[in-house]
């Protein structure tokens, strides 16, 4: 059997004496348990609820940029990186302008638009430019995936 040194009493003891804690021997643990072990379940639940409330307040206080210029800039930066990684042509475009042009409705089914769809997918060499983009609802965009319009239409 291996021997270990207790961090409380500083005595060398067999490893079997450290069953309650990896660094504190049994007798020391029983006499003076660590702070976290002494907390009741109710105390832990109150502390967790307080942390959850604080996180929710922090999320509420964060500035929102939905359909604003800040979102367009963030989206454009990520789109440019994706286009460069795929080796396709990229032109700057405004996501908000694309949505506004179609009245924020899906170009395929007239449902409320949530996504931007590449008519010719980037994976098939389509440019990441405004003339290749349409607003789409989630079911249409996710259903179309990386297919061209002809390939997607063949699935109906």
N, C-alpha and C positions, 0 to 999 in steps of 0.2 A: 504494500500500500504506500501511496505517496504522502508526503507531509507538506502542510501549508502553514503559513503564518497568518494568524488572525489580525485584522487591521485595527481591532479595538484593544485587545489585551496583549498583543504583540507576542503571544506564545506560539510555539511550533506544535501543531496538532495533526492527527491523522485526517485524511481527506473526508472520512466518514462523518466527522464532526461538523462539516460545512454543508449539511443537507438543506438548511433553510435559506442560506445565502452563500454565494460563491466566495465572499471575502470576510464574512463574520462567522465565528464559530457558534454552535448552538447555544451554550450558556450565555454568551454575551448578547446574542440576538434576543433571547427570552428576557433578560434583565433590561435591555434598552433597545427595542426594535427600531429600525430605521424610520424616519419621519413618514415616508410614504406608506409604510406598512400599518402605521397606527391610524391612518385616516379611515373613517367609516365610509360605507358605500354612499350614504346620503351626502357626505361632504364632497366626495369625488364627483357625484352627480351634479351638485350645485356648482362646483368649479367648472365642469365641462359645459353646463348650460350658460354660465357667464362668458366663457370663451366663445361659444357659438353665437351669442348675442353680439359680442364685440366684433366678430368677423362679419356678421350680417350688417352691422352699422358701418364698418369700413367699406363694404361693397356698395352700400347705398350712397356713401359720400363720394365715391369715385366718379369723376366726370364721365358722362356718356357721350359718344360721338356717332350715334346711329344716324345714317344718311346725312352726314355733315362732311365738310371738307377734310377734317381729320381722318375720317374713315376712308375717304377716297385716297388720301396720301398713303395711308398704311396699306391699303389694298393694292395700289399701284406699285409700291416698292416690292411687295411679295410677288406680284404678277411678273414684274421685270426679272426678278431672280429666277422664277420658274421658267420663263421664256429663254433666258440665257443658258440655264442648265439643259434645256431641250434643244438648244441651237436653232430656235426659230426667230423670225422677225418680231420685233416689239415696237409698238408706238404708244405714246402716252394717251390715255383716255380717261374720261370721267364716268365712273360707275353710276353716279347720280343722274348724269345726262342720259345715259342709256335707259335707265328706269323711267325717267321723265318722258322720253320720246315715245315710249309705249304705254304711258299712263299707268305705270307700275303694275301692269298685267303681263301674264305669260304670253309670249309670242306664239305659242303652239296651241294653247287651250283657253285663253282668256281668264284663267284663275289668277289670284294675286301672286305676283312674282316675288321670289326670295333669292334666287340664284342668278348668276350670269353664265350663259352657255356659249361655248365656242361652236359655231356652226360647223366648221371644219376643225376637228379636235387638234390640239397641239401635238398629241402623240402621233398624228398622221401628217404632221408638217404644216398645219394651219397656223397663220400668224396670230399673235396676241395683239390685235389691233381692233379699233372700234368697228370697222366694217365687217368683222368676223364674229361679233358678239351680239347676243340677244338676251333679254330678260326671260327667265323661265321659272316656273313653279318647281318645287322640290321633286314631285313625282315625275314630271317630264324630264328634268335635267338628269336625275339619277337613273331614270329608265333609259335615256339616250346614252349616257355614259360616254365612252370613247368611240361611238359609232358616227358615221356620217349620216346626213339626213336620209339618203337612199337606203342605207343599211338599217337604220332605225325604222323607216316606213315599212320595210319588208317584214318586220316582226309583228305587224298588226294583222 
